């Protein structure tokens, strides 16, 4: 008898990508797949393909055990409710155990544990990981490093003005991984054989870059020169605020800079290739494939 797989957050970018990969690349039968979402009406196309769609709302913990009923392997895609998601994700882990789920895959962040962590939402992931550890269930934790696609948010503006302002320590090395590699790794982690796995994977590319090196690579491939200017965090925050950048975005940028400076994303791993059998996409390939969008 085949196992029943569930992906939560299936209307989100990562969750939907995983579902599509499971169906179209990994050969999972629609009848063996359950897509979880707060709004099932948004997944009518999957229902039409034979995928079971269930309402899964981490904000309604009393409903989760029934939502997970009959599920063998569960992929918990971390929600985007930064700062308020921990309780819901802990409730999901508890409900999964209560429902008889046999194993959990969770999309986490780089090494989120430790006091005074520089990443301001690290506690969301650390607390969820701890709940999974304490559940006694088999697990595969996927600590996704920064997406290459994050460059869509800031790099076009940097290319236009020619200057990259950062509070990151000069020379800090960072890994950037393709969103598609993260999705494929999650699909593989959910489907590849396992019994009593208790594994943690750092989902990275095979290369590291300092901000200065990213700027040089972008200059070479995108044809627009970039100079990097390092500012103290308070000065950068003040300048960003004066430019009308929202407070949340400022907090996120400074927190990511501090996390980079702490060296938490400075090491590569072979987890993507180990899980998927494919080498991760390079940053150069990302820039070349998205030249038009980045330079528009």
Buried (B, 14 or more C-beta within 10 A) or exposed (E): EEEBBBBBBBBBBBBBBBBBBBBEEBEBEBEBBBBBBBEBEBBEEBBEEEBBBBBBBBBEBEBBBEBBBEBBBBBBBBBEBBEEBBBBBBBBBBBBBBBEBBBBBBBBBBBBEEEEBBBBBBBBBBBBBBBBBEBEBBBBBBBBBBBBBEBEEBBBEBBEEEEBBBBBBEEBBBBBBBBBBBBBBBBBBBBEEBEEBBBBBBBBBBBBBBBBBBBBBBBEBBEBEBEBEBBEBEEBBEEBEEEEEEEEEBBBBBBBBBBBBBEBBBBBBEBBBEBBEEEBBBBEEBBEEBEEEBBE
